[in-house]
Amino acid sequence: MEIRSVKVSDYYVISPLINVWWGGRNMSDMLPKLFFKHFTQTSFIAENDGKLVGFLIGFLSQTHSNEAYIHFVGVHPEYRKLNIGKHLYKKFFKVVKQNNRSMVRCVTSPVNKGSIAFHTKMGFEIEDGDRIIDDLSINTDYDGPNQDRVLFVKKLN
Ligand SMILES: CC(C)(COP(=O)(O)OP(=O)(O)OC[C@H]1O[C@@H](n2cnc3c(N)ncnc32)[C@H](O)[C@@H]1OP(=O)(O)O)[C@@H](O)C(=O)NCCC(=O)NCCS
């Protein structure tokens, strides 16, 4: 497996895959082309024999000079649990550290139990929200009405 930087043409490959990879949830609108144009130094593609099997879209925070943010990560359903997500995160962490930053943040939906398990395994902590459901701290309406989120943060060593 190889990891390379994102390029604009990846948008046309990835965008139609997103809702399928997210199990039918409507997610592709949250990843417009701008991310493939303006965040190429911190966004990565995983390829297996030239086939795209995973991606990570992230960026360095403009507002918080010690922080970086992972907006999207996705791995082809047939290639999960093979450490592709982990490799993409490790690559991102390396670039974040090279940019003298030590905090990484991301958010996910409370329904996305796979994402919560993955981020916990990757060493992220869940930030306190305003309520707890099934032992999970949740930020109610974080991204708008009925758009609750779980907030993750990881301090890089
Ligand atoms: C979440 C996702 C990116 C994980 O990618 P992946 O390549 O399967 O993850 P990895 O193989 O690198 O797993 C890393 C660790 O997390 C664990 N893990 C990954 N997915 C898990 C799951 N669904 N349940 C429990 N543990 C999980 C692995 O077992 C591994 O643990 P280990 O270090 O003890 O071996 C992938 O499942 C995916 O694309 N999901 C759909 C899209 C999505 O929800 N993205 C995240 C929100 S933006």
The ligand as an ORCA input file, in Angstrom:
! r2SCAN-3c Opt
* xyz 0 1
  C     -13.290      4.407     10.534
  C     -12.423      3.844      9.387
  C     -11.762      4.985      8.631
  C     -11.333      2.951     10.028
  O     -10.403      2.569      9.007
  P      -9.643      1.168      9.039
  O      -8.590      1.188      8.004
  O     -10.632      0.056      8.995
  O      -8.993      1.191     10.502
  P      -7.623      0.463     10.940
  O      -7.567     -0.906     10.329
  O      -6.461      1.352     10.669
  O      -7.871      0.316     12.514
  C      -7.055      0.934     13.518
  C      -7.515      0.388     14.861
  O      -8.898      0.731     15.068
  C      -9.681     -0.453     15.216
  N     -10.953     -0.296     14.500
  C     -11.129      0.190     13.247
  N     -12.443      0.147     12.917
  C     -13.078     -0.391     13.995
  C     -14.438     -0.725     14.261
  N     -15.403     -0.511     13.354
  N     -14.752     -1.268     15.467
  C     -13.790     -1.499     16.405
  N     -12.471     -1.197     16.210
  C     -12.134     -0.667     15.006
  C      -8.864     -1.566     14.583
  O      -9.224     -2.825     15.095
  C      -7.451     -1.136     14.921
  O      -7.173     -1.507     16.260
  P      -5.713     -2.083     16.695
  O      -4.767     -0.898     16.647
  O      -5.918     -2.627     18.057
  O      -5.354     -3.131     15.677
  C     -13.262      2.948      8.438
  O     -13.989      2.008      9.185
  C     -14.241      3.740      7.573
  O     -13.909      4.195      6.492
  N     -15.508      3.898      8.039
  C     -16.532      4.615      7.259
  C     -16.234      6.079      7.176
  C     -16.175      6.737      8.541
  O     -17.010      6.510      9.394
  N     -15.148      7.595      8.762
  C     -14.884      8.240     10.049
  C     -15.696      9.461     10.282
  S     -15.199     10.858      9.257
*
